[in-house]
Amino acid sequence: MSGPLDDRLAELHGLPRDFGRADLEALQFARLNATIAHARRNSPFYRARRDWPEGEIRDRRDLARLPFTTAADLARADPSFLAVSQSEVERIVTLPTSGTVGPAKRVSFTAGDREATFDFFQHGMALFTRPGDRVVVAFPAERPGGVGDGLVAALTRLGATPVIAPSEASPAELADLLRRSGARIAAGPPVRLLAAARVSAADGGAPIRLDAALVSSDHASASLRRGLERAWGCAVHDHWGMTETGYGGAVECAAHAGLHVREADLLVEVVDPATGAALGVGESGEIVVSTLGRRAMPLLRLRTGDRGRLIDAPCVCGSRLMRLDGIEGRFGDAAVLPGGVRLSMPRLDELLFALDGVCDVAARLTEGAPSTLRLTIAATARAKGEAAATARAAIVADAGLGPLVTSGALRLDVVEAEGALLLARGKRRLIREDARCAGSS
């Protein structure tokens, strides 16, 4: 037994249908060494490095001999990472850094690079999508080159019918589209789907029932997943990826026991975020990726800043691909409060999305003595007027945060937003500022 991702990998790369880990790792390291040679020959950034090891990289233990690439390297792009002529570049994606200042990162793709992503999307969606299914795509898809555009192309190849939700559609409008389209599957950012699910459950309209929902582009807490499952009666499948990985990275199957990694195109490691030392399978640390076969911008040992762990035991679905699990935000985004209590967006999500009326949350921590946590809560119309008090009660009831609030060691300010969805773009995060610099904000 295997699945569409394994079968496609075997077909594309000439592996036996029943390939094992040894076969797959032999393929990966052959592709890695070819990528290293391409990068050292053609990428000004990698050509300029002087810390390359001698000889080929033979196995995972050997990876430590390779230097890391960082997000700062990508943003600086001096020398350039581009390893092909500009005429071969089909798409350039510009994305801001995670902070508010600094140069934007620019990631280039050839037609072949993009084709590899479309292929992964097609066979990843085939884990829970059948030909003929109607799929509402709630990722931005109006402009070419983005994740939504790639998903639409992949679904069309699969024989499914993509239904594009306008990027500015409100939760109520997205719910209406799901009802009118007769879709059985939805794909989009987790908070956007949750807002539509909770609005649809409270608006008195016909119930929406889906077979599956794919969530990607931001952390999806367990409480958010439960909210989607209850509202729409569907299985929720998570996806992890970055623009730097060509969007596709790892996707969850019906076993819901980790996300199957796109191993033909990515070699994934987990390292200690402080030392960079390799961690064992099952240990949580920083996810590091090397692209395999990428032509325009090969990336070697890119430190993603994302937290996760690898699973290499066979999945009950039959796949032999490694899985990513425990993907819970980024290192450095959490604040440590008095008593060693850690405050992060995933922790707040877990607490607040467990509340039925809550659709979206924004958080700002002004650090001082004491610190102030300001929460903005977006809720359904039915929960308006009560959401702030309910959210406050959830924070106070938390075993770690509650005592800090009641003792005055943490000030808590909770306000309600006008709509059911905030205007965040990209990954949601805990905004942190120093009280000395915050001014009147």
Sequence and secondary structure as in RCSB ss.txt:
>XXXX:A:sequence
MSGPLDDRLAELHGLPRDFGRADLEALQFARLNATIAHARRNSPFYRARRDWPEGEIRDRRDLARLPFTTAADLA
RADPSFLAVSQSEVERIVTLPTSGTVGPAKRVSFTAGDREATFDFFQHGMALFTRPGDRVVVAFPAERPGGVGDG
LVAALTRLGATPVIAPSEASPAELADLLRRSGARIAAGPPVRLLAAARVSAADGGAPIRLDAALVSSDHASASLR
RGLERAWGCAVHDHWGMTETGYGGAVECAAHAGLHVREADLLVEVVDPATGAALGVGESGEIVVSTLGRRAMPLL
RLRTGDRGRLIDAPCVCGSRLMRLDGIEGRFGDAAVLPGGVRLSMPRLDELLFALDGVCDVAARLTEGAPSTLRL
TIAATARAKGEAAATARAAIVADAGLGPLVTSGALRLDVVEAEGALLLARGKRRLIREDARCAGSS
>XXXX:A:secstr
   HHHHHHHHHHT  TT  HHHHHHHHHHHHHHHHHHHHHH HHHHH     SS   SGGGGGGS  B HHHHH
H SS    S GGGEEEEEEE  SSSSS  EEEEEEHHHHHHHHHHHHHHHTTT  TT EEEE S  SSTTSHHHH
HHHHHHHHT EEEE  TT  HHHHHHHHHHHT SEEEE HHHHHHHHHHHHHSSS     SEEEE SS   HHHH
HHHHHHH  EEEEEE  GGGTS  EEE TT SSEEE TTTEEEEEE TTT  B  TT  EEEEEEESS SSS   
SEEEEEEEEEE S  TT   S EEE    BTT  EE GGG EE HHHHHHHHTTSTTEEEEEEEEEESSSEEEEE
EEEE GGGTTTHHHHHHHHHHHSTTHHHHHHHTSEEEEEEE SSSS    SS   EEEEHHHHTT 
